[in-house]
């Protein structure tokens, strides 16, 4: 009976340790996923800002071209 109790305690200890290790690994994985998602969002924001600048630049060029062509049509 005594050895059975020791064996059960040892098995429970091993299972608990394994469960704890797995949970720690899951937490590390989640932390990495959160970090990756933050980087993706940051990159998305930067790309969006860059595209807005490019759009504004293109818009400015089109306006300048329109105004110069309308001036040429007047003369």
C-alpha positions as CSV (number, residue, x, y, z in Angstrom):
1,X,0.0,0.0,0.0
2,X,2.9,2.4,0.9
3,X,4.6,1.9,-2.5
4,X,1.3,2.4,-4.3
5,X,0.9,5.8,-2.6
6,X,4.5,6.8,-3.5
7,X,4.0,5.7,-7.1
8,X,0.7,7.7,-7.4
9,X,2.4,10.8,-5.9
10,X,5.3,10.4,-8.3
11,X,3.0,10.0,-11.3
12,X,0.9,13.0,-10.3
13,X,4.1,15.0,-9.8
14,X,5.3,14.1,-13.3
15,X,1.9,14.9,-14.9
16,X,1.7,18.2,-13.1
17,X,5.2,19.2,-14.1
18,X,4.5,18.2,-17.8
19,X,1.2,20.2,-17.7
20,X,3.0,23.3,-16.2
21,X,5.8,23.1,-18.8
22,X,3.2,22.9,-21.7
23,X,1.3,25.9,-20.3
24,X,4.6,27.9,-20.1
25,X,5.4,27.0,-23.7
26,X,1.8,28.0,-24.7
27,X,2.3,31.4,-22.9
28,X,5.6,32.0,-24.7
29,X,4.0,31.1,-28.0
30,X,1.1,33.5,-27.4
31,X,3.6,36.3,-26.4
32,X,5.4,35.8,-29.7
33,X,2.1,35.8,-31.6
34,X,1.1,39.1,-29.9
35,X,4.5,40.6,-30.7
36,X,4.2,39.5,-34.3
37,X,0.7,40.9,-34.7
38,X,2.0,44.3,-33.2
39,X,4.7,44.3,-35.8
40,X,2.2,43.5,-38.6
41,X,0.0,46.4,-37.5
42,X,2.9,48.8,-37.2
43,X,4.0,47.8,-40.7
44,X,0.4,48.2,-42.0
45,X,0.3,51.7,-40.5
46,X,3.6,52.7,-42.1
47,X,2.6,51.3,-45.5
48,X,-0.7,53.2,-45.3
49,X,1.0,56.4,-44.5
50,X,3.5,55.9,-47.3
51,X,0.6,55.2,-49.8
52,X,-1.2,58.4,-48.6
53,X,2.0,60.4,-49.3
54,X,2.4,58.8,-52.7
55,X,-1.3,59.5,-53.5
56,X,-0.9,63.1,-52.4
57,X,2.2,63.5,-54.5
58,X,0.5,62.0,-57.6
59,X,-2.5,64.2,-57.0
60,X,-0.3,67.3,-56.8
61,X,1.5,66.3,-60.1
62,X,-1.9,65.9,-61.8
63,X,-3.1,69.3,-60.6
64,X,0.1,70.9,-61.8
65,X,-0.2,69.2,-65.2
66,X,-3.9,70.3,-65.5
67,X,-3.1,73.9,-64.6
68,X,-0.1,74.0,-67.0
69,X,-2.1,72.5,-69.8
70,X,-5.0,74.9,-69.3
71,X,-2.6,77.8,-69.3
72,X,-1.2,76.5,-72.7
73,X,-4.8,76.3,-74.1
74,X,-5.4,80.0,-73.1
75,X,-2.4,81.2,-75.2
